[in-house]
Amino acid sequence: MFATGCGTELESALSSIPILPSSADISAEVLYTCDGVLTEAQMLSSIVTARIDRANGYTKSEEELNVLTNCTIDAVFTGVAVDHCTACKYAILDQVFGE
């Protein structure tokens, strides 16, 4: 059984926070830099992850520290060059955190 009105304050607070992007929210820079690195769905997922991390208090510098490690691991499995991956992920961080 559901209680009516439950969570309405939280819903109101969250409604102003843009967490879930749409395809139109992917910047031209991200689309260009991530072409051949990530699919559109992966770009959207990365944007969501960065937005959640930002909302949880992570800084852009902290996020950038993880990029090289993650891209090195990804390169083994995807064959995407580390420098292309890092450029893509940095573009996503620039979009979410600002330059």
FENLIN-V317999 format. One record per residue. RES is the residue in three letters. PSI is psi in degrees with one decimal (none if undefined). BURIAL is b if it has 9 or more other C-alpha atoms within 8 Angstrom, else e. Layout:
{{RES:PSI:BURIAL} {RES:PSI:BURIAL}}
//
This chain:
{{MET:137.0:e} {PHE:138.2:e} {ALA:135.2:e} {THR:145.6:e} {GLY:-5.5:e} {CYS:128.0:e} {GLY:6.2:e} {THR:-34.2:e} {GLU:-43.6:e} {LEU:-43.9:e} {GLU:-41.1:e} {SER:-41.8:e} {ALA:-40.8:e} {LEU:-21.0:e} {SER:-23.4:e} {SER:-3.7:e} {ILE:117.0:e} {PRO:89.6:e} {ILE:-46.0:e} {LEU:110.5:e} {PRO:164.3:b} {SER:172.9:e} {SER:-33.3:e} {ALA:-16.4:e} {ASP:-5.7:e} {ILE:120.9:b} {SER:157.4:e} {ALA:-37.2:e} {GLU:-44.4:e} {VAL:-45.3:b} {LEU:-44.4:b} {TYR:-49.3:e} {THR:-32.6:b} {CYS:-0.4:b} {ASP:123.8:e} {GLY:-5.8:e} {VAL:-51.0:b} {LEU:149.5:b} {THR:167.0:b} {GLU:-40.9:e} {ALA:-38.6:e} {GLN:-36.1:e} {MET:-46.5:b} {LEU:-42.3:b} {SER:-41.4:e} {SER:-37.1:b} {ILE:-44.4:b} {VAL:-46.5:b} {THR:-44.9:e} {ALA:-39.1:b} {ARG:-41.4:b} {ILE:-45.1:b} {ASP:-43.5:b} {ARG:-44.0:b} {ALA:-26.6:e} {ASN:5.7:e} {GLY:2.8:e} {TYR:145.0:b} {THR:164.3:e} {LYS:-39.7:b} {SER:-40.9:e} {GLU:-41.3:e} {GLU:-41.5:b} {GLU:-31.9:b} {LEU:-32.5:e} {ASN:-22.1:e} {VAL:-49.7:b} {LEU:-43.7:b} {THR:-48.7:e} {ASN:-40.1:e} {CYS:-33.0:b} {THR:-42.6:b} {ILE:-45.4:e} {ASP:-36.5:b} {ALA:-35.4:b} {VAL:-39.3:e} {PHE:-27.8:e} {THR:-21.6:e} {GLY:2.4:e} {VAL:132.1:b} {ALA:141.9:e} {VAL:-42.0:b} {ASP:-33.4:e} {HIS:-40.2:b} {CYS:-46.8:b} {THR:-39.4:b} {ALA:-43.0:b} {CYS:-50.6:b} {LYS:-37.0:b} {TYR:-36.9:b} {ALA:-39.2:b} {ILE:-44.4:b} {LEU:-38.1:b} {ASP:-40.5:b} {GLN:-43.1:b} {VAL:-44.1:b} {PHE:-16.0:e} {GLY:161.1:e} {GLU:none:e}}
//
